[in-house]
Amino acid sequence: MTQFERMLEVVTERRAEFEEKGHVPTDVIGEFKNAGIYRAGVPRRFGGDALPPAEFLRLVERISVVDGSAGWVASFGSSAIYLAALPLETQAELYADGPDVAFAGGLFPVQPAEPVEGGYRVSGRWKFASGCKGADVLGVGIKAGQDRAGRPLTAVLRPEQVEIAENWDVIGMRGTGSHDLVVDAAVVPEEWTFVRGGTPAVDEPLYRYPTVPYAAQVLAVVGLGVARAALDHVIAQGGRAGYTGAPKPAERATYRIAVGQAEAQLRSSRAFFYETTEEAWATVEAGDPATAEQASLLRLASAHLAKTSFDVTRAAYQLGGIAAIATGSPLERHLRDASVVPQHAFLQEGMYDGAGAVLMGVPPFPGYL
């Protein structure tokens, strides 16, 4: 059994615990580390794997089939690509004890920071720090003057500098522990700040891949895994007897048609998603920057996958009949988890507008590219 397979077994055994506690416990984060999740985005020069995006996305997809919250937390193993914008000396210190470093961030709302000698004094409160309770380092968004592109900085802190305000109370992805972060006058050296999507200090192919589109991809693929699990469930349930003595689901044309349509929808959006990923990767691996069109297609494929995954999960829930409404039903949980993914700012339907603009050669809305 590989370390990854062992980790999947642990997630299977303990996914109800994630939901109950509202986070993935630290020892399970340790299993993620053993399976290579947190070294996947770390530069090879610091002992990481710097996996091609499609390889990492498939790992997150497999975890998400087992549990959406675990997949969501694991997806932030990609966040090391942000940290590649830190100075090389800072990265060497960050990875001094090895590349298996879990990073979590609550970047918004961006808070003003006071410039001090050598750095910034940081105070404020930030939202949606998924996986923060198991993180080795934490990032918060700060405004301290302007960088060259007018973008905010991310300040990197140690857990002892941050208070986690446990307020994650939601209908779906309950196990992600996406609490608020609170910081009170912590001084962060300038060399421990970076611009998300800024110029990386590392020259390896992964760090030429479009950063913000990748951040959308790792979340969209969670929805894909959840939808796969939901659809597999109703396929497996096709031979069950109903409560009323009616024909088994698999004997009904309406059930079979709905399953066939959902399968086609999910596989089609998945193929588009990975096709765009491989095309952009081939470009950056060859030493060229990804084009604006490629970056836009990554965003389009991600938003479309998130929407389609929710649609498929909802269709599976409806096929599940009355049994699906029970608390603790697999379909009930899949529906709740899948509903969260397209709510994320990176994956909302406005992305279709940005993609359409790029396709037609007009400027997309600010921040799209």
C-alpha positions as CSV (number, residue, x, y, z in Angstrom):
1,M,0.0,0.0,0.0
2,T,1.3,3.4,-0.9
3,Q,1.4,6.4,1.5
4,F,-1.4,8.0,-0.7
5,E,-3.6,4.9,-0.4
6,R,-3.0,4.7,3.3
7,M,-4.0,8.4,3.6
8,L,-7.2,7.7,1.6
9,E,-8.0,4.9,4.1
10,V,-7.6,7.3,7.0
11,V,-9.8,9.9,5.4
12,T,-12.5,7.2,4.8
13,E,-12.4,6.1,8.4
14,R,-12.5,9.6,9.9
15,R,-14.5,11.8,7.5
16,A,-17.4,11.9,9.9
17,E,-15.0,13.2,12.5
18,F,-14.0,16.1,10.2
19,E,-17.6,17.1,9.9
20,E,-18.3,16.8,13.6
21,K,-15.1,18.7,14.7
22,G,-15.3,21.3,11.9
23,H,-11.7,20.7,10.7
24,V,-9.2,18.1,9.6
25,P,-7.2,17.2,12.7
26,T,-3.4,17.8,12.8
27,D,-2.6,14.1,12.7
28,V,-4.5,13.7,9.5
29,I,-2.6,16.7,8.1
30,G,0.4,14.6,8.9
31,E,-1.0,11.8,6.7
32,F,-1.3,14.3,3.9
33,K,2.3,15.3,4.4
34,N,3.4,11.6,4.3
35,A,1.5,11.2,1.1
36,G,3.3,14.2,-0.5
37,I,0.4,16.6,-0.7
38,Y,2.3,19.5,0.8
39,R,5.5,19.0,-1.1
40,A,3.6,18.9,-4.4
41,G,4.0,22.6,-4.9
42,V,7.4,23.1,-3.3
43,P,10.4,23.8,-5.6
44,R,12.7,20.9,-6.4
45,R,15.7,23.0,-5.3
46,F,14.2,22.9,-1.7
47,G,13.4,19.2,-1.8
48,G,9.8,19.5,-3.1
49,D,8.2,17.6,-6.0
50,A,6.9,20.7,-8.0
51,L,4.3,18.4,-9.6
52,P,2.8,19.3,-13.0
53,P,-0.6,20.7,-12.2
54,A,-2.6,17.9,-13.8
55,E,-0.9,15.4,-11.5
56,F,-1.7,17.4,-8.4
57,L,-5.3,18.0,-9.5
58,R,-5.9,14.3,-9.9
59,L,-4.6,13.7,-6.4
60,V,-7.1,16.3,-5.0
61,E,-9.8,14.8,-7.2
62,R,-9.2,11.3,-5.7
63,I,-9.3,12.6,-2.1
64,S,-12.5,14.6,-2.8
65,V,-14.3,11.4,-4.0
66,V,-13.8,10.2,-0.5
67,D,-14.5,13.4,1.3
68,G,-15.0,16.9,0.0
69,S,-13.7,18.8,3.1
70,A,-10.5,16.7,3.1
71,G,-10.0,17.4,-0.6
72,W,-10.6,21.1,-0.1
73,V,-7.9,21.3,2.7
74,A,-5.5,19.1,0.6
75,S,-6.0,21.4,-2.4
76,F,-4.0,24.1,-0.5
77,G,-0.9,21.9,-1.0
78,S,-0.7,24.0,-4.2
79,S,-0.2,27.2,-2.2
80,A,3.5,26.7,-2.2
81,I,3.5,28.2,-5.6
82,Y,2.6,31.5,-4.0
83,L,5.4,31.2,-1.6
84,A,7.8,30.8,-4.5
85,A,7.6,34.6,-4.7
86,L,9.4,34.9,-1.4
87,P,13.1,35.7,-1.6
88,L,15.2,32.5,-2.0
89,E,16.9,33.0,1.4
90,T,13.4,33.1,3.0
91,Q,12.3,30.0,1.2
92,A,15.5,28.2,2.3
93,E,14.6,29.1,5.9
94,L,11.0,28.0,5.4
95,Y,12.0,24.6,4.1
96,A,15.0,24.1,6.4
97,D,13.4,21.2,8.1
98,G,12.0,19.7,4.9
99,P,9.5,20.5,2.2
100,D,6.3,19.3,3.9
101,V,5.1,22.7,5.0
102,A,1.3,23.3,5.3
103,F,0.3,26.9,4.4
104,A,-3.1,28.4,5.0
105,G,-4.2,31.9,4.3
106,G,-7.0,34.3,5.1
107,L,-6.2,37.0,2.6
108,F,-9.3,39.1,2.6
109,P,-10.5,41.6,3.5
110,V,-7.1,43.2,3.0
111,Q,-6.0,45.2,6.0
112,P,-3.7,48.2,6.3
113,A,-0.3,47.6,7.8
114,E,2.1,50.0,9.4
115,P,5.5,50.2,7.8
116,V,8.3,49.8,10.4
117,E,12.0,49.4,10.1
118,G,12.6,46.3,8.1
119,G,9.0,45.2,7.7
120,Y,5.4,45.8,8.7
121,R,3.3,45.9,11.9
122,V,0.3,43.8,11.1
123,S,-3.1,43.9,12.8
124,G,-6.6,42.9,11.7
125,R,-9.0,40.1,11.0
126,W,-9.2,38.0,7.9
127,K,-11.8,35.4,6.7
128,F,-11.9,32.0,5.2
129,A,-8.6,30.5,6.3
130,S,-9.3,26.9,5.2
131,G,-7.1,24.4,7.0
132,C,-5.7,27.0,9.4
133,K,-5.8,24.7,12.5
134,G,-3.3,22.4,10.9
135,A,-1.1,24.9,9.2
136,D,2.7,25.4,9.8
137,V,2.6,29.0,8.5
138,L,-0.3,31.4,7.8
139,G,-0.7,34.2,5.4
140,V,-2.8,37.4,5.7
141,G,-3.5,40.1,3.1
142,I,-2.0,43.6,3.9
143,K,-2.0,47.0,2.2
144,A,1.2,48.9,2.9
145,G,1.7,51.4,0.1
146,Q,1.6,50.0,-3.5
147,D,3.6,47.2,-5.1
148,R,4.6,47.8,-8.7
149,A,1.2,46.5,-9.9
150,G,-0.9,48.0,-7.1
151,R,-1.6,44.6,-5.7
152,P,-1.7,43.8,-1.9
153,L,1.0,41.9,-0.1
154,T,0.6,38.6,1.8
155,A,2.4,38.6,5.1
156,V,3.6,35.2,6.3
157,L,3.3,34.4,10.1
158,R,3.9,31.6,12.4
159,P,0.9,30.1,14.2
160,E,1.9,31.6,17.6
161,Q,1.5,35.0,16.1
162,V,-2.1,34.4,15.0
163,E,-5.3,33.8,16.9
164,I,-7.8,31.5,15.2
165,A,-11.4,32.8,15.8
166,E,-13.4,29.6,15.4
167,N,-16.5,30.8,13.6
168,W,-16.9,28.3,10.7
169,D,-20.6,27.5,10.8
170,V,-21.9,26.5,7.4
171,I,-24.0,24.0,5.5
172,G,-21.3,22.5,3.4
173,M,-17.6,21.8,3.5
174,R,-18.0,21.8,7.3
175,G,-14.7,20.0,7.9
176,T,-12.5,22.6,6.2
177,G,-12.1,24.7,9.4
178,S,-12.2,27.9,7.3
179,H,-12.1,30.2,10.4
180,D,-11.1,33.8,10.8
181,L,-7.6,34.8,11.6
182,V,-6.9,37.6,14.0
183,V,-3.5,39.3,14.4
184,D,-2.6,41.9,16.9
185,A,0.5,44.1,16.2
186,A,2.7,41.3,14.9
187,V,5.9,42.6,13.2
188,V,6.5,40.8,9.9
189,P,9.9,41.3,8.2
190,E,9.7,42.5,4.6
191,E,11.4,39.4,3.4
192,W,8.5,37.3,4.7
193,T,5.9,39.1,2.5
194,F,5.0,38.4,-1.1
195,V,2.5,39.4,-3.8
196,R,0.2,36.5,-4.7
197,G,0.8,35.8,-8.3
198,G,4.0,38.0,-8.2
199,T,7.2,37.2,-10.0
200,P,8.6,34.0,-8.5
201,A,12.2,33.8,-7.3
202,V,12.4,30.2,-8.5
203,D,13.0,29.3,-12.1
204,E,11.2,26.0,-12.5
205,P,8.3,25.3,-14.9
206,L,5.6,25.1,-12.2
207,Y,6.2,28.7,-11.3
208,R,5.5,29.9,-14.8
209,Y,2.1,28.3,-14.8
210,P,-0.7,30.9,-14.2
211,T,-1.0,31.3,-10.5
212,V,-4.5,32.6,-9.9
213,P,-6.2,30.3,-12.5
214,Y,-4.4,27.4,-10.7
215,A,-5.9,28.6,-7.4
216,A,-9.3,28.3,-9.0
217,Q,-8.5,24.9,-10.5
218,V,-7.6,23.2,-7.2
219,L,-10.9,24.2,-5.8
220,A,-13.0,23.3,-8.8
221,V,-11.6,19.8,-8.9
222,V,-13.0,19.2,-5.4
223,G,-16.5,19.6,-6.8
224,L,-15.6,17.1,-9.5
225,G,-14.6,14.5,-6.9
226,V,-17.8,15.1,-4.9
227,A,-20.0,14.8,-8.0
228,R,-18.2,11.6,-9.0
229,A,-19.0,10.1,-5.5
230,A,-22.6,11.2,-5.7
231,L,-23.1,9.7,-9.2
232,D,-21.3,6.5,-8.3
233,H,-23.7,6.2,-5.4
234,V,-26.9,6.4,-7.4
235,I,-25.5,4.1,-10.1
236,A,-24.7,1.5,-7.3
237,Q,-28.2,2.0,-5.9
238,G,-29.9,1.3,-9.2
239,G,-30.6,-2.3,-8.3
240,R,-32.1,-1.6,-4.9
241,A,-35.7,-2.3,-4.1
242,G,-37.9,0.7,-3.3
243,Y,-40.0,1.2,-0.2
244,T,-43.2,1.1,-2.2
245,G,-42.7,-2.0,-4.2
246,A,-42.3,0.0,-7.4
247,P,-39.8,-1.2,-10.1
248,K,-36.1,-0.9,-9.1
249,P,-34.5,2.3,-10.3
250,A,-32.4,0.6,-12.9
251,E,-35.6,-0.7,-14.5
252,R,-37.0,2.8,-15.0
253,A,-36.2,4.6,-18.2
254,T,-36.3,8.0,-16.5
255,Y,-33.6,6.9,-14.0
256,R,-31.4,5.4,-16.7
257,I,-31.7,8.6,-18.8
258,A,-30.8,10.9,-15.9
259,V,-27.8,8.7,-15.0
260,G,-26.6,8.7,-18.6
261,Q,-27.0,12.4,-19.0
262,A,-25.2,13.1,-15.8
263,E,-22.3,10.8,-16.7
264,A,-21.9,12.6,-20.0
265,Q,-22.0,16.0,-18.5
266,L,-19.5,15.2,-15.8
267,R,-17.0,13.5,-18.1
268,S,-17.3,16.2,-20.7
269,S,-16.5,19.0,-18.3
270,R,-13.7,16.9,-16.7
271,A,-12.1,16.4,-20.2
272,F,-12.3,20.1,-20.9
273,F,-10.7,20.9,-17.6
274,Y,-7.8,18.6,-18.0
275,E,-7.3,19.4,-21.6
276,T,-6.8,23.1,-20.9
277,T,-4.5,22.2,-18.0
278,E,-2.2,20.0,-20.2
279,E,-2.1,22.7,-23.0
280,A,-1.1,25.4,-20.6
281,W,1.5,23.1,-19.0
282,A,3.0,22.2,-22.3
283,T,3.6,25.8,-23.0
284,V,5.3,26.7,-19.7
285,E,7.3,23.4,-19.7
286,A,8.7,24.4,-23.1
287,G,9.9,27.6,-21.5
288,D,7.3,30.1,-22.7
289,P,4.7,32.0,-20.6
290,A,1.1,30.9,-20.8
291,T,-0.9,33.1,-23.1
292,A,-3.8,35.2,-21.9
293,E,-6.1,32.9,-23.9
294,Q,-4.8,29.9,-22.1
295,A,-5.1,31.5,-18.7
296,S,-8.7,32.5,-19.5
297,L,-9.6,28.9,-20.7
298,L,-8.2,27.6,-17.3
299,R,-10.6,30.0,-15.5
300,L,-13.5,29.1,-17.8
301,A,-12.9,25.3,-17.4
302,S,-12.8,25.7,-13.7
303,A,-16.0,27.7,-13.3
304,H,-17.7,25.4,-15.7
305,L,-16.5,22.3,-13.8
306,A,-17.7,23.8,-10.5
307,K,-21.2,24.5,-12.0
308,T,-21.5,21.2,-13.8
309,S,-20.4,19.2,-10.7
310,F,-23.1,20.9,-8.6
311,D,-25.7,20.2,-11.3
312,V,-24.7,16.5,-11.5
313,T,-24.7,16.2,-7.7
314,R,-28.1,17.8,-7.5
315,A,-29.4,15.4,-10.1
316,A,-27.9,12.5,-8.2
317,Y,-29.6,13.7,-5.0
318,Q,-33.0,13.8,-6.8
319,L,-32.5,10.3,-8.1
320,G,-31.8,9.2,-4.5
321,G,-35.4,9.7,-3.6
322,I,-36.7,10.1,-0.1
323,A,-33.7,8.3,1.4
324,A,-31.4,11.1,0.3
325,I,-33.0,13.6,2.7
326,A,-31.8,11.8,5.9
327,T,-29.1,13.5,7.9
328,G,-26.0,11.5,7.3
329,S,-27.1,10.2,4.0
330,P,-24.1,10.2,1.5
331,L,-26.2,12.2,-1.0
332,E,-27.3,14.7,1.6
333,R,-23.7,15.5,2.4
334,H,-22.5,15.4,-1.2
335,L,-25.2,18.0,-2.1
336,R,-24.2,20.3,0.7
337,D,-20.5,20.0,-0.2
338,A,-20.9,20.4,-3.9
339,S,-23.1,23.5,-3.4
340,V,-20.1,25.4,-1.8
341,V,-17.7,25.1,-4.7
342,P,-19.4,27.4,-7.2
343,Q,-20.0,29.9,-4.5
344,H,-16.3,30.7,-4.3
345,A,-15.4,34.0,-5.8
346,F,-13.0,32.4,-8.2
347,L,-15.7,30.0,-9.6
348,Q,-18.9,32.0,-9.8
349,E,-20.8,32.4,-13.1
350,G,-19.3,35.8,-13.7
351,M,-16.2,33.9,-15.0
352,Y,-18.2,33.1,-18.1
353,D,-18.3,36.9,-18.8
354,G,-14.6,37.2,-18.5
355,A,-14.0,34.2,-20.7
356,G,-16.4,35.5,-23.3
357,A,-14.7,38.8,-23.4
358,V,-11.3,37.2,-24.0
359,L,-12.7,35.0,-26.7
360,M,-14.1,38.0,-28.5
361,G,-11.1,40.2,-28.0
362,V,-12.5,42.8,-25.7
363,P,-11.1,43.6,-22.2
364,P,-12.5,41.4,-19.4
365,F,-13.5,42.8,-16.1
366,P,-10.6,44.0,-13.8
367,G,-8.8,41.2,-12.0
368,Y,-9.9,38.4,-14.3
369,L,-6.5,38.0,-15.8
